[in-house]
Amino acid sequence: MPELPDVEGFRRVVSDHAVGARVEGVQVADEGVLRGVSGRVFRRRIVGATLTEPHRHGKWLVVPLAGSGGAERPTGHPTEHRPDDPSVVFHFGMTGGLSWVPAERVGEEPPHRHDRVVLRTEGGELRFRDMRKLQGIRLAESDHAVDVLLGGLGPDAATVTAAGFRQQVRPLRRQLKPALMDQTVIAGLGNLLVDETMWRAGLRPDRPTAGLDDAALNRLHARMRTVVRHSMRHGRVPANPSWLTGHRDPGQDQICPRCGTPLRRGRVGGRTTVWCPRCQPG
């Protein structure tokens, strides 16, 4: 499942290849990934617009447009997004992703059968691929609409301060892992990031949030920031030998890389969870 680092990688795909490009065509192979907008309206609003610098909040990716196919525009195509311009908003669910195919390779790389929406520009194609279609693409008609759409999210895990983190977590009366995975508490954390963070902080995933003192919360925040920032550089949660992620899954040794204790596996908050009973005693 794409988590914050994966979505940061998708943000870089757009930023590195498509910013400033005018959308010349839109192929909607499967309207099942569009949320709240028809394929016809989506095409009409996107074709002719210019892709501008994307930004991410948690697991959501916002690509603001300059101009819109449904609005009057000055001669030529605009390059600056205005507050009343629309934005394309992506949520990648469990299996979504964005890829870029340069124009010179488009003929050699036809769309995959799970490429649901393709934005065509002069320089290449931006392809949204999603096998399970649990989330998808939204068209927000203005910056205000983006704010409303994302308004229920907690602070982003990559930027929240220690004080902000304590403020979000301290009042909760829940198990720790479900609390951290709740996007209204902290935005962007998923299964791998949370398990890795709790392992590094020495905290059990099923322990109650009630009773965590400032020292424990500060330690948890610091480990989270380390894991998130390192993972963002890779565009994924890396399966490094020194990380829990490098040992947790079937086919791996499932041994704690810190102390050599066999890892435990169970379900916490309905999610498969891996932890070290020795390194995470409390």
N, C-alpha and C positions, 0 to 999 in steps of 0.2 A: 504494500500500500504506500503510495507517495506520502511522504511526510515533509516537514518544512524544508530540509536540505534538497529533496528532489524538486520541490516547487521552485526553490532558488535556482536550481539548475535549468528548469524550464524558463525562468525569467531571463537567465543569461542567453538562452537560445534566441529569444525574441530580441533582447537588447543588442546582441552581437551581430545579428543578421538582418533584422527586419525593421528596425527603427528608421523612420524617414521614408519607408517604402509606401507607395500608393497601391491599394488593393485593386487589382484589375479584374478579378473574378473570384467567385466563391462557389465551391462545390459542396453541397450538403448531401452526402451519400446516405445519411441516416438521421432523420429529424428527431429520433429518440434521444439524442444527446442535447437537444435544444430545450431550454427551460423558460417557459413564459413567452416564447416568441416563435412564430412559424418560420419555416425555411424561406418562404417568399419575402417576408418582412426583413428577416436577417440579411438576406442578399441585398435587398434594396438599400438598407441602411449602411451596409459595410462597403459595397463596391463604390469606388471613387474616394473613399476616405483614406487618410494617411495614418499609419501606425506610429505612435509616439512612445516615449520611454515607459516601460512597464514598471509596476511596483507590486509588491507582495505583502500580504498580511496573513500570517499563519500559513494555512494550506491553500489560500485563495490567491489567484494571480489576476491582476487588473491591467488590461492593455488599453489605455486611453486612445481615442481617435481624434484626429484633427479634421473637422468637417464631417459630413455625413451624406450618404447618397439620397437621403430624404429631405435635405435642406438646401436652400439657396446658398451658393458659395461664390466667392469672388473669382475673377479670372485666374486660371491655373488651379493648383490644389494647395490647400493650406498646410502648414507644417507645425503649427502650434495648437495644442489642445486648449479649448475654452471650457469654462465650467458647465455650459449648456450643451457641449458636445457629448456624444455617447461614448461608452467604453464597453469593450468585450471582456467579460469576467469568466475566468475558468476555475472550476473545481474538479480535481482529478479523481475523486472517489477512491476506489481500490486499485484500478488498473489503467488510469488515464496517463497520458503523456503528450508532450509536444516535441516535434522534430522539424528540422529544416533541411530541405533538399535544394541545392543550388540549381539555377536554371539549366546549366549545362548537363546536369545529371537527371533531370526530370524524366526525360525519355527513357533512360536506362533503369529508373526506379519507379515503376508504376505504384499508385497507392496500394497500401496493404488492405486486406479485406476488413480490418478493424479501424482503418482511417475514416472517421465519421464525417469530419469537416476539413476542408482544405481551403486555405486562403492563398490565392495566386498573386504574386507580384512580379515585376520585371526581373528582379534578381533571383527569384526562386519561389518555393512553396513552403508555407507553414502548415504542418499537418497535425491535427488533433486525433490521436489514436486512443481508443478505449474499448476494451473487450466487453466489460460487464455493464457499462452504461449506468452506474449507480448515481453519478452526479452529471456534470456536463458543462454546457456553455450558456451563459446568460447575456442579455444585452441590456445594460443599464443606460437609460436615456440621458443621464446627466451625472455630474459629480455628486449631487444630492442623493440620487438614486443609488449610487455606489455606497455612500455613507449609510443609507438605510439598510441596504443589503448586508453590509458587514457590521452593522451597529451592535449586534449581540455578541460579538467576539470579545474575548479577553485580550490583554496586551500580548504583543508578539513575543514569542519565546527568545528571539534573538536580540531583542532590545530592552526587555523589561528590566528595570533596576531591582536591586535587592529589596529595597523598601516597597516597591510596587508588587514584587513577588510575595512578600510577607503579607501585604494587604489583601491579596487575592486568596491566599491559601489558609491563613490563620483562622478565619471565621468558619471554615468548613467543618462538618462533622461527618466525614466519609472515610473510606479506605483511601490510602495515599495514591495508589495507581489510578483508579477511576477519577480521582480529583484532578490529577495532572493531565489526564487525557481528555478532560472536559474542555471543549474549545471555548466555552464561555468563561473559563477560569484563566487558562493560558492558551493562546492560539498557536498551533503549529506542531505540538507534540503528538507523536503516535507511539505505537507499540515498542518499536526498537529504541527510540530515543528515551522513552520513559524507563524501560528496563535497564538500559545502559546507565542512565543518570542515577537511579536508585542504587544500583550495584556500586557505583563509584562513591556514593554518599553513605553507604553502609546501612541503608534503611530497607526494611522488608516491604514488599509491595502491598501486603494486606494490613499493614499497621494503620491505626486510625490517625487522621490528621490532628485530631484533638490531642493536645499534650506536646506537640512539637514546639520546642522553645526557639528563641531567636537564633541560637547557635546552629541548631539543626536545620532551620529554614535557610539560613545564610549559606550553610554548607551545600544544601540541596540546590540552591540557586547557582552557586559558583560552579558546581559540577555540571549542571544543566547547560550553562553558558559555554563551558569548555567543550562539551560534547556537540552542542549545536553549531558552534563556530567552526570547529574542525570538520564536521560533516558538511557544512555549507561549502567549504572549499572543494570538496569531492563531488558535490551534487547528489549525495546519498549518504546513508549511514554506513561507513566502511566496515568490512569484516576483518579488521586488523587483528593480528595474533594477540596483541596485548589488550584487546577489548572483549567484553562479554559477547558482543555481536559476532566475533570470530569463532565462537565455541558453542553457541546456543542451539543450533538446529540439528535435526537428524542428518547424519552424514559427516558432521563435525564431531570432535572428541567429547563435547559436552562436559568439559572439566573447567573449573574456575581457573582463569589464567593468572590469578594473583596467588592463590593458596593451593591449588591442585585438588580441591574438594569436588566430588561429583555435583554437578548442578541439579537443581530441582526444577521440575516443570509442572505447572498446574494452571488453573483458570482463576483469575482475579478480575472482578468486574466484568465477567463474560469474555475476557480476552486471554489467549494463551500467554503465559507469563513464565519467565525463567529467572532464577535467582540463585545465589550461593548461600546456603544455610550457615556457613561459617563467617563469611564476610558481611553478611546482612543479618545480624542477630536481633536488631531491634527496630 
